[in-house]
Amino acid sequence: MATLTALKRCRHFGVADLRGLAYMPAPSDYRPGAEPGGLYETSDFYTNVFAALWDTDPAASDGPSGRRDLRRFRDQLGINFIHCYDWAAPIEQDGRALLQHASFLEACHRLGINVTIPISNYTMDLLSHGRGAEARPNVDRIIAEIHPAGPVRAPRPGAGLWKIFNEYELSFDRNPEHVVTVMAWIAEWERDHAIDDVHRLPVMVCTSFALQDDIEGAGALKAVRDALLKRGRIGDRTAEAFWRERIVFATNPQNPAPDIATYLADRLPAYWRRHGVPAPPVMFTELGSSIEQAGGEAQQAQWLADQIAVSRPDGSNGLMLGACVFLNEERPWERGAERSFGLLRFGPDSDWGWPRQNHPAHTAYPVWDPKGWWWLKEATYPVEQQAEKMTYQAVAKAWRDRSRQ
C-alpha cells in the first residue's frame, strides 16, 4: 500500500468534514495552578477520574446523575470531533490502570466522535528548561496508551491525530525545535514498534493567529518546518516526507468572518506558494470571540455563526478540514475576556436535563507515595447542570442539520 499523504491520512482517521468542539470540562470549583498532589493538579479531565462529566455509559457516568456531555454535543450540536488540551501520562500499577484515557476514547468512538491526542504544554515547559530526559518517558507512555499491544498496534478507536502543544510560539521559550523533538519521539516510537504507515496518526501543530513572517499562524508553522528540515531524518522518514505525509496545520482565529474567508482563500495559499512549501491540510481549533470583543451575547452568537459559515471543509484549495468552536463552557476562574468564551455556563438547564440535580461525584485519583508506589485517594468534584448560551443555539443551527445530510 502506498504511503498516505497528510490529507488522505486525515480522511483515513476521520479527521475531515469536521464539526468540532474545543473541550475542557473543568468543574466549577477548578482553579488554575491547583495544589500539587490535588485532584485538579494536571487539569486533565479526559481520564476515568472525571467520567461523570462526559461518559455516555450510565454505569461509568455516576448512574442517572452523570452530565453526559459527549452525547449532548453529538445529539444537539452534531459534533463529530473533540479538541483536547491537557493530557497527562497514564498511570498503571500491578497491571491496573489507575489513570487512563481509554474510557474517554471509547465513549467518543461510540458516538462517532474523533479526538485530538495532545502532547500538552507541560512537555513544552520541561523541554524549555532542559528537562527532556524527564519529558520523554511521559510522552512514550502517552503513545503506548494510544497504540495498545496487539498484532498490528493500530491506534485506539476514537484517536484522530496527535496534537503537539497549544500555541507553542506564545509558550515558555517559544522554540520551534521543541515541536520537532516531540515529532521525532513519536516517529521513533513508531519505527521501534514497527507501526505500519496506515496506523500512524496525522500530527497537528497548533498555533495562535498572531502575525509572524507577515502571516497569521502559518509563520509559526513554517518555523517548525525549518527546524524539521535541519533535523534530517525523523524516525524512518526524511523530514520532507514527514511534512508531506503527517503534518496538519491548526490555528486559532478570533477574527471576523470576512477576514477568515480571505485568509483561507488567498493569504494562506499565497504564503505557502511564496515559500515553495507543500501546503498542509488546515483546520481551525478555536473559532469564536468573547462577549466583550463582539459587543454583547447576541453579537457573540452571530460572530460565531458567521465564522462557521466561512470555515467549511474543502475550502482553501481543498485542504480545509473544518473547524472547532471555542469552548464548551464559560470559565469563571479566568480573568478578563477569557471568562466569557463558551457555549454553556454553569446554571439551571431547562433542556438537556443531565444531571437530574447538581451533586458531588465520588472518585479516586492516584497519588505518589515517596516510598515508591501509587495509592488512590478518594475525592469528590461537582457535577452541575449547564445552561445554553446564544452561541450554543447558533452552533446547533449551523451544524446539527449538516450532520444529518
C-alpha positions, 0 to 999 in steps of 0.5 A, a space after each residue: 500500500 502506498 504511503 498516505 499523504 497528510 490529507 488522505 491520512 486525515 480522511 483515513 482517521 476521520 479527521 475531515 468534514 469536521 464539526 468540532 468542539 474545543 473541550 475542557 470540562 473543568 468543574 466549577 470549583 477548578 482553579 488554575 495552578 491547583 495544589 500539587 498532589 490535588 485532584 485538579 493538579 494536571 487539569 486533565 479531565 479526559 481520564 476515568 477520574 472525571 467520567 461523570 462529566 462526559 461518559 455516555 455509559 450510565 454505569 461509568 457516568 455516576 448512574 442517572 446523575 452523570 452530565 453526559 456531555 459527549 452525547 449532548 454535543 453529538 445529539 444537539 450540536 452534531 459534533 463529530 470531533 473533540 479538541 483536547 488540551 491537557 493530557 497527562 501520562 497514564 498511570 498503571 500499577 500491578 497491571 491496573 490502570 489507575 489513570 487512563 484515557 481509554 474510557 474517554 476514547 471509547 465513549 467518543 468512538 461510540 458516538 462517532 466522535 474523533 479526538 485530538 491526542 495532545 502532547 500538552 504544554 507541560 512537555 513544552 515547559 520541561 523541554 524549555 528548561 532542559 528537562 527532556 530526559 524527564 519529558 520523554 518517558 511521559 510522552 512514550 507512555 502517552 503513545 503506548 496508551 494510544 497504540 495498545 499491544 496487539 498484532 498490528 498496534 493500530 491506534 485506539 478507536 476514537 484517536 484522530 491525530 496527535 496534537 503537539 502543544 497549544 500555541 507553542 510560539 506564545 509558550 515558555 521559550 517559544 522554540 520551534 525545535 521543541 515541536 520537532 523533538 516531540 515529532 521525532 519521539 513519536 516517529 521513533 516510537 513508531 519505527 521501534 514498534 514497527 507501526 505500519 504507515 496506515 496506523 500512524 496518526 496525522 500530527 497537528 501543530 497548533 498555533 495562535 493567529 498572531 502575525 509572524 513572517 507577515 502571516 497569521 499562524 502559518 509563520 509559526 508553522 513554517 518555523 517548525 518546518 525549518 527546524 524539521 528540515 535541519 533535523 534530517 531524518 525523523 524516525 524512518 522518514 526524511 523530514 520532507 516526507 514527514 511534512 508531506 505525509 503527517 503534518 496538519 496545520 491548526 490555528 486559532 482565529 478570533 477574527 471576523 468572518 470576512 477576514 477568515 474567508 480571505 485568509 483561507 482563500 488567498 493569504 494562506 495559499 499565497 504564503 505557502 506558494 511564496 515559500 515553495 512549501 507543500 501546503 498542509 491540510 488546515 483546520 481551525 481549533 478555536 473559532 469564536 470571540 468573547 462577549 466583550 470583543 463582539 459587543 454583547 451575547 447576541 453579537 457573540 452568537 452571530 460572530 460565531 455563526 458567521 465564522 462557521 459559515 466561512 470555515 467549511 471543509 474543502 475550502 482553501 484549495 481543498 485542504 480545509 478540514 473544518 473547524 472547532 468552536 471555542 469552548 464548551 463552557 464559560 470559565 469563571 476562574 479566568 480573568 478578563 475576556 477569557 471568562 466569557 468564551 463558551 457555549 454553556 455556563 454553569 446554571 439551571 438547564 431547562 433542556 438537556 436535563 443531565 444531571 437530574 440535580 447538581 451533586 458531588 461525584 465520588 472518585 479516586 485519583 492516584 497519588 505518589 507515595 515517596 516510598 515508591 508506589 501509587 495509592 488512590 485517594 478518594 475525592 469528590 468534584 461537582 457535577 452541575 447542570 449547564 445552561 445554553 448560551 446564544 452561541 450554543 443555539 447558533 452552533 446547533 443551527 449551523 451544524 446539527 442539520 449538516 450532520 444529518 445530510 
